[in-house]
Amino acid sequence: MDATKKKIQANVDRDSEERAKQVLSSLGISTSSIINAMFKRIAAEGKIPFALELTEDELADIRLAHAVENSKTPVLTDPKEIQDYLFGDDDDSY
């Protein structure tokens, strides 16, 4: 190996790596090339060269998960319980 190069290893999410590799392949860029480019930008700018923030879809998923967690919707597993909940009177016993 070239004395100016250093081999690094990283553990990454398998699905994310496969999807990113498809994009990079479509652009004709290798994984090593994009990592080198990112490292050069970090060194030149002294910061991460892109915003580390959630997308609107990711934020919406989090908000939905919180709303579900905070709801008073009962967990029903018995068919009679489900039927009573859906079609019974509104006695708020759940």
A tleap script that builds the chain and sets N, CA, C and O, in Angstrom:
source leaprc.protein.ff14SB
mol = sequence {
  NMET ASP ALA THR LYS LYS LYS ILE GLN ALA
  ASN VAL ASP ARG ASP SER GLU GLU ARG ALA
  LYS GLN VAL LEU SER SER LEU GLY ILE SER
  THR SER SER ILE ILE ASN ALA MET PHE LYS
  ARG ILE ALA ALA GLU GLY LYS ILE PRO PHE
  ALA LEU GLU LEU THR GLU ASP GLU LEU ALA
  ASP ILE ARG LEU ALA HIE ALA VAL GLU ASN
  SER LYS THR PRO VAL LEU THR ASP PRO LYS
  GLU ILE GLN ASP TYR LEU PHE GLY ASP ASP
  ASP ASP SER CTYR
}
set mol.1.N position { 0.846 -1.183 0.000 }
set mol.1.CA position { 0.000 0.000 0.000 }
set mol.1.C position { 0.886 1.240 0.000 }
set mol.1.O position { 1.942 1.261 0.631 }
set mol.2.N position { 0.451 2.253 -0.703 }
set mol.2.CA position { 1.123 3.546 -0.782 }
set mol.2.C position { 1.288 4.126 0.620 }
set mol.2.O position { 0.352 4.096 1.418 }
set mol.3.N position { 2.467 4.650 0.921 }
set mol.3.CA position { 2.751 5.200 2.251 }
set mol.3.C position { 1.890 6.424 2.566 }
set mol.3.O position { 1.754 6.800 3.731 }
set mol.4.N position { 1.310 7.047 1.541 }
set mol.4.CA position { 0.460 8.222 1.773 }
set mol.4.C position { -0.992 7.838 2.042 }
set mol.4.O position { -1.818 8.703 2.331 }
set mol.5.N position { -1.300 6.577 1.952 }
set mol.5.CA position { -2.670 6.094 2.154 }
set mol.5.C position { -2.771 5.379 3.490 }
set mol.5.O position { -1.794 4.816 3.983 }
set mol.6.N position { -3.954 5.408 4.064 }
set mol.6.CA position { -4.228 4.696 5.305 }
set mol.6.C position { -5.549 3.960 5.139 }
set mol.6.O position { -6.546 4.541 4.709 }
set mol.7.N position { -5.546 2.686 5.480 }
set mol.7.CA position { -6.758 1.893 5.388 }
set mol.7.C position { -7.577 2.096 6.663 }
set mol.7.O position { -7.041 2.033 7.770 }
set mol.8.N position { -8.876 2.340 6.498 }
set mol.8.CA position { -9.769 2.469 7.646 }
set mol.8.C position { -10.919 1.481 7.501 }
set mol.8.O position { -11.263 1.072 6.393 }
set mol.9.N position { -11.504 1.105 8.625 }
set mol.9.CA position { -12.665 0.234 8.631 }
set mol.9.C position { -13.753 0.898 9.440 }
set mol.9.O position { -13.475 1.599 10.414 }
set mol.10.N position { -14.996 0.678 9.039 }
set mol.10.CA position { -16.122 1.246 9.779 }
set mol.10.C position { -17.288 0.268 9.725 }
set mol.10.O position { -17.496 -0.411 8.720 }
set mol.11.N position { -18.031 0.205 10.797 }
set mol.11.CA position { -19.255 -0.583 10.819 }
set mol.11.C position { -20.411 0.320 10.411 }
set mol.11.O position { -20.638 1.366 11.018 }
set mol.12.N position { -21.131 -0.088 9.391 }
set mol.12.CA position { -22.260 0.703 8.906 }
set mol.12.C position { -23.484 -0.184 8.778 }
set mol.12.O position { -23.381 -1.405 8.665 }
set mol.13.N position { -24.639 0.455 8.799 }
set mol.13.CA position { -25.894 -0.252 8.601 }
set mol.13.C position { -25.900 -0.879 7.205 }
set mol.13.O position { -25.665 -0.192 6.211 }
set mol.14.N position { -26.166 -2.170 7.136 }
set mol.14.CA position { -26.099 -2.912 5.868 }
set mol.14.C position { -27.038 -2.318 4.807 }
set mol.14.O position { -26.633 -2.127 3.660 }
set mol.15.N position { -28.286 -2.027 5.187 }
set mol.15.CA position { -29.258 -1.508 4.229 }
set mol.15.C position { -28.834 -0.137 3.704 }
set mol.15.O position { -28.918 0.128 2.505 }
set mol.16.N position { -28.380 0.724 4.603 }
set mol.16.CA position { -27.939 2.061 4.191 }
set mol.16.C position { -26.743 1.964 3.243 }
set mol.16.O position { -26.664 2.692 2.254 }
set mol.17.N position { -25.820 1.062 3.554 }
set mol.17.CA position { -24.634 0.899 2.708 }
set mol.17.C position { -25.030 0.431 1.313 }
set mol.17.O position { -24.507 0.926 0.316 }
set mol.18.N position { -25.952 -0.521 1.243 }
set mol.18.CA position { -26.366 -1.042 -0.063 }
set mol.18.C position { -27.065 0.035 -0.889 }
set mol.18.O position { -26.823 0.155 -2.091 }
set mol.19.N position { -27.931 0.818 -0.245 }
set mol.19.CA position { -28.645 1.877 -0.967 }
set mol.19.C position { -27.686 2.982 -1.401 }
set mol.19.O position { -27.792 3.499 -2.513 }
set mol.20.N position { -26.749 3.343 -0.522 }
set mol.20.CA position { -25.772 4.372 -0.880 }
set mol.20.C position { -24.879 3.893 -2.023 }
set mol.20.O position { -24.554 4.662 -2.929 }
set mol.21.N position { -24.487 2.629 -1.977 }
set mol.21.CA position { -23.625 2.067 -3.024 }
set mol.21.C position { -24.316 2.111 -4.390 }
set mol.21.O position { -23.665 2.350 -5.407 }
set mol.22.N position { -25.634 1.881 -4.413 }
set mol.22.CA position { -26.392 1.963 -5.668 }
set mol.22.C position { -26.336 3.373 -6.237 }
set mol.22.O position { -26.140 3.557 -7.438 }
set mol.23.N position { -26.509 4.374 -5.366 }
set mol.23.CA position { -26.448 5.763 -5.815 }
set mol.23.C position { -25.051 6.095 -6.325 }
set mol.23.O position { -24.892 6.672 -7.400 }
set mol.24.N position { -24.043 5.723 -5.541 }
set mol.24.CA position { -22.664 6.005 -5.941 }
set mol.24.C position { -22.321 5.323 -7.257 }
set mol.24.O position { -21.668 5.917 -8.116 }
set mol.25.N position { -22.754 4.088 -7.419 }
set mol.25.CA position { -22.497 3.357 -8.658 }
set mol.25.C position { -23.144 4.068 -9.849 }
set mol.25.O position { -22.545 4.169 -10.919 }
set mol.26.N position { -24.360 4.556 -9.657 }
set mol.26.CA position { -25.053 5.284 -10.724 }
set mol.26.C position { -24.298 6.554 -11.109 }
set mol.26.O position { -24.344 6.987 -12.261 }
set mol.27.N position { -23.610 7.140 -10.148 }
set mol.27.CA position { -22.836 8.359 -10.396 }
set mol.27.C position { -21.418 8.058 -10.863 }
set mol.27.O position { -20.680 8.965 -11.248 }
set mol.28.N position { -21.034 6.767 -10.827 }
set mol.28.CA position { -19.689 6.375 -11.240 }
set mol.28.C position { -18.633 6.718 -10.195 }
set mol.28.O position { -17.475 6.972 -10.528 }
set mol.29.N position { -19.047 6.723 -8.922 }
set mol.29.CA position { -18.131 7.073 -7.832 }
set mol.29.C position { -17.973 5.871 -6.915 }
set mol.29.O position { -18.956 5.227 -6.546 }
set mol.30.N position { -16.729 5.571 -6.547 }
set mol.30.CA position { -16.481 4.457 -5.635 }
set mol.30.C position { -16.686 4.909 -4.191 }
set mol.30.O position { -16.691 6.103 -3.893 }
set mol.31.N position { -16.852 3.941 -3.314 }
set mol.31.CA position { -16.984 4.234 -1.887 }
set mol.31.C position { -15.734 4.947 -1.378 }
set mol.31.O position { -15.833 5.915 -0.623 }
set mol.32.N position { -14.575 4.477 -1.784 }
set mol.32.CA position { -13.320 5.116 -1.367 }
set mol.32.C position { -13.248 6.564 -1.839 }
set mol.32.O position { -12.800 7.439 -1.098 }
set mol.33.N position { -13.683 6.816 -3.062 }
set mol.33.CA position { -13.628 8.182 -3.597 }
set mol.33.C position { -14.512 9.136 -2.807 }
set mol.33.O position { -14.108 10.261 -2.513 }
set mol.34.N position { -15.719 8.689 -2.463 }
set mol.34.CA position { -16.622 9.583 -1.738 }
set mol.34.C position { -16.122 9.814 -0.314 }
set mol.34.O position { -16.254 10.918 0.216 }
set mol.35.N position { -15.551 8.787 0.307 }
set mol.35.CA position { -15.002 8.967 1.657 }
set mol.35.C position { -13.810 9.924 1.616 }
set mol.35.O position { -13.688 10.802 2.470 }
set mol.36.N position { -12.931 9.756 0.622 }
set mol.36.CA position { -11.791 10.680 0.475 }
set mol.36.C position { -12.275 12.109 0.248 }
set mol.36.O position { -11.743 13.047 0.842 }
set mol.37.N position { -13.277 12.277 -0.605 }
set mol.37.CA position { -13.803 13.613 -0.876 }
set mol.37.C position { -14.391 14.231 0.398 }
set mol.37.O position { -14.181 15.412 0.675 }
set mol.38.N position { -15.119 13.435 1.160 }
set mol.38.CA position { -15.717 13.940 2.396 }
set mol.38.C position { -14.621 14.326 3.397 }
set mol.38.O position { -14.695 15.393 4.006 }
set mol.39.N position { -13.619 13.480 3.572 }
set mol.39.CA position { -12.525 13.781 4.493 }
set mol.39.C position { -11.799 15.071 4.076 }
set mol.39.O position { -11.437 15.878 4.933 }
set mol.40.N position { -11.586 15.267 2.770 }
set mol.40.CA position { -10.924 16.482 2.295 }
set mol.40.C position { -11.754 17.718 2.615 }
set mol.40.O position { -11.202 18.745 3.010 }
set mol.41.N position { -13.077 17.634 2.450 }
set mol.41.CA position { -13.954 18.770 2.761 }
set mol.41.C position { -13.939 19.056 4.256 }
set mol.41.O position { -13.895 20.216 4.665 }
set mol.42.N position { -13.975 18.001 5.080 }
set mol.42.CA position { -13.933 18.185 6.539 }
set mol.42.C position { -12.636 18.887 6.933 }
set mol.42.O position { -12.647 19.821 7.735 }
set mol.43.N position { -11.522 18.431 6.366 }
set mol.43.CA position { -10.218 19.039 6.681 }
set mol.43.C position { -10.162 20.492 6.201 }
set mol.43.O position { -9.635 21.354 6.904 }
set mol.44.N position { -10.698 20.767 5.020 }
set mol.44.CA position { -10.635 22.115 4.456 }
set mol.44.C position { -11.556 23.091 5.190 }
set mol.44.O position { -11.185 24.241 5.423 }
set mol.45.N position { -12.754 22.633 5.553 }
set mol.45.CA position { -13.746 23.523 6.151 }
set mol.45.C position { -13.728 23.515 7.674 }
set mol.45.O position { -14.263 24.423 8.311 }
set mol.46.N position { -13.110 22.486 8.259 }
set mol.46.CA position { -13.083 22.388 9.706 }
set mol.46.C position { -14.438 22.043 10.300 }
set mol.46.O position { -14.698 22.326 11.469 }
set mol.47.N position { -15.302 21.431 9.496 }
set mol.47.CA position { -16.628 21.032 9.962 }
set mol.47.C position { -17.200 19.973 9.028 }
set mol.47.O position { -16.651 19.713 7.957 }
set mol.48.N position { -18.301 19.369 9.441 }
set mol.48.CA position { -19.001 18.416 8.570 }
set mol.48.C position { -19.566 19.224 7.395 }
set mol.48.O position { -20.230 20.235 7.627 }
set mol.49.N position { -19.330 18.819 6.160 }
set mol.49.CA position { -19.710 19.638 5.009 }
set mol.49.C position { -21.179 19.547 4.590 }
set mol.49.O position { -21.529 19.882 3.458 }
set mol.50.N position { -22.016 19.102 5.488 }
set mol.50.CA position { -23.451 19.051 5.191 }
set mol.50.C position { -24.197 19.102 6.510 }
set mol.50.O position { -23.638 18.804 7.566 }
set mol.51.N position { -25.456 19.481 6.440 }
set mol.51.CA position { -26.269 19.591 7.654 }
set mol.51.C position { -26.609 18.201 8.179 }
set mol.51.O position { -27.030 17.323 7.426 }
set mol.52.N position { -26.421 18.021 9.466 }
set mol.52.CA position { -26.817 16.773 10.121 }
set mol.52.C position { -28.172 17.032 10.776 }
set mol.52.O position { -28.256 17.428 11.939 }
set mol.53.N position { -29.218 16.800 10.005 }
set mol.53.CA position { -30.560 17.037 10.499 }
set mol.53.C position { -31.513 16.018 9.902 }
set mol.53.O position { -31.213 15.385 8.889 }
set mol.54.N position { -32.644 15.869 10.527 }
set mol.54.CA position { -33.637 14.917 10.060 }
set mol.54.C position { -34.433 15.500 8.905 }
set mol.54.O position { -34.623 16.713 8.813 }
set mol.55.N position { -34.896 14.616 8.023 }
set mol.55.CA position { -35.776 15.059 6.944 }
set mol.55.C position { -37.169 15.300 7.513 }
set mol.55.O position { -37.467 14.895 8.637 }
set mol.56.N position { -38.007 15.950 6.743 }
set mol.56.CA position { -39.385 16.182 7.181 }
set mol.56.C position { -40.108 14.853 7.411 }
set mol.56.O position { -40.892 14.734 8.352 }
set mol.57.N position { -39.850 13.849 6.557 }
set mol.57.CA position { -40.466 12.529 6.735 }
set mol.57.C position { -40.010 11.874 8.035 }
set mol.57.O position { -40.819 11.273 8.742 }
set mol.58.N position { -38.720 11.984 8.355 }
set mol.58.CA position { -38.203 11.412 9.599 }
set mol.58.C position { -38.815 12.105 10.816 }
set mol.58.O position { -39.164 11.453 11.801 }
set mol.59.N position { -38.943 13.431 10.741 }
set mol.59.CA position { -39.584 14.170 11.829 }
set mol.59.C position { -41.048 13.772 11.982 }
set mol.59.O position { -41.540 13.623 13.101 }
set mol.60.N position { -41.745 13.599 10.860 }
set mol.60.CA position { -43.150 13.194 10.899 }
set mol.60.C position { -43.290 11.809 11.531 }
set mol.60.O position { -44.210 11.579 12.316 }
set mol.61.N position { -42.390 10.891 11.195 }
set mol.61.CA position { -42.417 9.548 11.799 }
set mol.61.C position { -42.246 9.619 13.312 }
set mol.61.O position { -42.931 8.914 14.053 }
set mol.62.N position { -41.333 10.468 13.767 }
set mol.62.CA position { -41.095 10.621 15.201 }
set mol.62.C position { -42.330 11.207 15.882 }
set mol.62.O position { -42.738 10.739 16.945 }
set mol.63.N position { -42.922 12.227 15.271 }
set mol.63.CA position { -44.126 12.844 15.846 }
set mol.63.C position { -45.270 11.843 15.921 }
set mol.63.O position { -46.000 11.800 16.912 }
set mol.64.N position { -45.427 11.039 14.874 }
set mol.64.CA position { -46.483 10.026 14.869 }
set mol.64.C position { -46.241 8.992 15.962 }
set mol.64.O position { -47.170 8.609 16.673 }
set mol.65.N position { -45.004 8.543 16.096 }
set mol.65.CA position { -44.678 7.560 17.131 }
set mol.65.C position { -44.974 8.118 18.521 }
set mol.65.O position { -45.502 7.403 19.373 }
set mol.66.N position { -44.643 9.378 18.759 }
set mol.66.CA position { -44.926 10.007 20.055 }
set mol.66.C position { -46.428 10.124 20.281 }
set mol.66.O position { -46.909 9.891 21.390 }
set mol.67.N position { -47.169 10.483 19.239 }
set mol.67.CA position { -48.622 10.616 19.367 }
set mol.67.C position { -49.255 9.274 19.712 }
set mol.67.O position { -50.157 9.202 20.547 }
set mol.68.N position { -48.779 8.214 19.067 }
set mol.68.CA position { -49.313 6.877 19.344 }
set mol.68.C position { -48.961 6.455 20.771 }
set mol.68.O position { -49.808 5.924 21.490 }
set mol.69.N position { -47.716 6.689 21.177 }
set mol.69.CA position { -47.281 6.323 22.534 }
set mol.69.C position { -48.086 7.059 23.598 }
set mol.69.O position { -48.371 6.504 24.660 }
set mol.70.N position { -48.454 8.305 23.317 }
set mol.70.CA position { -49.157 9.128 24.300 }
set mol.70.C position { -50.675 9.024 24.203 }
set mol.70.O position { -51.391 9.644 24.988 }
set mol.71.N position { -51.164 8.250 23.251 }
set mol.71.CA position { -52.610 8.123 23.102 }
set mol.71.C position { -53.161 7.171 24.163 }
set mol.71.O position { -52.424 6.397 24.774 }
set mol.72.N position { -54.443 7.250 24.358 }
set mol.72.CA position { -55.085 6.375 25.338 }
set mol.72.C position { -55.799 5.218 24.630 }
set mol.72.O position { -56.795 4.691 25.124 }
set mol.73.N position { -55.283 4.846 23.498 }
set mol.73.CA position { -55.855 3.734 22.749 }
set mol.73.C position { -55.462 2.428 23.426 }
set mol.73.O position { -54.277 2.175 23.642 }
set mol.74.N position { -56.431 1.609 23.759 }
set mol.74.CA position { -56.115 0.360 24.452 }
set mol.74.C position { -55.516 -0.685 23.501 }
set mol.74.O position { -55.736 -0.650 22.291 }
set mol.75.N position { -54.767 -1.594 24.078 }
set mol.75.CA position { -54.259 -2.739 23.329 }
set mol.75.C position { -55.266 -3.862 23.547 }
set mol.75.O position { -55.450 -4.340 24.666 }
set mol.76.N position { -55.902 -4.268 22.480 }
set mol.76.CA position { -56.946 -5.286 22.557 }
set mol.76.C position { -56.504 -6.509 21.780 }
set mol.76.O position { -56.082 -6.401 20.629 }
set mol.77.N position { -56.600 -7.674 22.408 }
set mol.77.CA position { -56.166 -8.901 21.742 }
set mol.77.C position { -57.289 -9.918 21.627 }
set mol.77.O position { -57.269 -10.765 20.734 }
set mol.78.N position { -58.240 -9.847 22.494 }
set mol.78.CA position { -59.350 -10.795 22.505 }
set mol.78.C position { -60.424 -10.314 21.529 }
set mol.78.O position { -60.792 -9.140 21.563 }
set mol.79.N position { -60.936 -11.192 20.660 }
set mol.79.CA position { -61.962 -10.780 19.690 }
set mol.79.C position { -63.188 -10.127 20.347 }
set mol.79.O position { -63.740 -9.173 19.798 }
set mol.80.N position { -63.618 -10.624 21.506 }
set mol.80.CA position { -64.773 -10.034 22.193 }
set mol.80.C position { -64.441 -8.622 22.657 }
set mol.80.O position { -65.265 -7.714 22.545 }
set mol.81.N position { -63.220 -8.440 23.184 }
set mol.81.CA position { -62.765 -7.114 23.605 }
set mol.81.C position { -62.791 -6.138 22.438 }
set mol.81.O position { -63.243 -5.001 22.576 }
set mol.82.N position { -62.307 -6.586 21.304 }
set mol.82.CA position { -62.263 -5.742 20.111 }
set mol.82.C position { -63.668 -5.369 19.671 }
set mol.82.O position { -63.948 -4.207 19.378 }
set mol.83.N position { -64.542 -6.350 19.627 }
set mol.83.CA position { -65.923 -6.094 19.210 }
set mol.83.C position { -66.601 -5.128 20.183 }
set mol.83.O position { -67.278 -4.192 19.756 }
set mol.84.N position { -66.425 -5.348 21.469 }
set mol.84.CA position { -67.022 -4.453 22.463 }
set mol.84.C position { -66.476 -3.032 22.316 }
set mol.84.O position { -67.218 -2.055 22.423 }
set mol.85.N position { -65.185 -2.933 22.074 }
set mol.85.CA position { -64.560 -1.611 21.932 }
set mol.85.C position { -65.105 -0.892 20.705 }
set mol.85.O position { -65.437 0.292 20.767 }
set mol.86.N position { -65.197 -1.620 19.579 }
set mol.86.CA position { -65.636 -0.999 18.335 }
set mol.86.C position { -67.142 -0.733 18.287 }
set mol.86.O position { -67.580 0.288 17.757 }
set mol.87.N position { -67.925 -1.651 18.839 }
set mol.87.CA position { -69.373 -1.551 18.664 }
set mol.87.C position { -70.143 -1.369 19.960 }
set mol.87.O position { -71.361 -1.192 19.933 }
set mol.88.N position { -69.462 -1.408 21.083 }
set mol.88.CA position { -70.134 -1.273 22.371 }
set mol.88.C position { -70.451 0.168 22.686 }
set mol.88.O position { -70.177 1.075 21.900 }
set mol.89.N position { -71.038 0.359 23.859 }
set mol.89.CA position { -71.354 1.730 24.274 }
set mol.89.C position { -70.096 2.425 24.737 }
set mol.89.O position { -69.100 1.770 25.046 }
set mol.90.N position { -70.126 3.721 24.788 }
set mol.90.CA position { -68.963 4.550 25.148 }
set mol.90.C position { -68.873 4.713 26.656 }
set mol.90.O position { -69.170 5.783 27.187 }
set mol.91.N position { -68.463 3.650 27.351 }
set mol.91.CA position { -68.370 3.725 28.796 }
set mol.91.C position { -66.973 4.057 29.294 }
set mol.91.O position { -66.750 4.119 30.503 }
set mol.92.N position { -66.015 4.274 28.373 }
set mol.92.CA position { -64.624 4.634 28.721 }
set mol.92.C position { -63.986 3.706 29.727 }
set mol.92.O position { -63.183 4.147 30.549 }
set mol.93.N position { -64.326 2.426 29.682 }
set mol.93.CA position { -63.734 1.491 30.637 }
set mol.93.C position { -62.332 1.068 30.241 }
set mol.93.O position { -61.672 0.361 31.003 }
set mol.94.N position { -61.860 1.478 29.075 }
set mol.94.CA position { -60.520 1.076 28.633 }
set mol.94.C position { -59.528 2.096 29.027 }
set mol.94.O position { -58.339 1.942 28.746 }
savepdb mol mol.pdb
quit
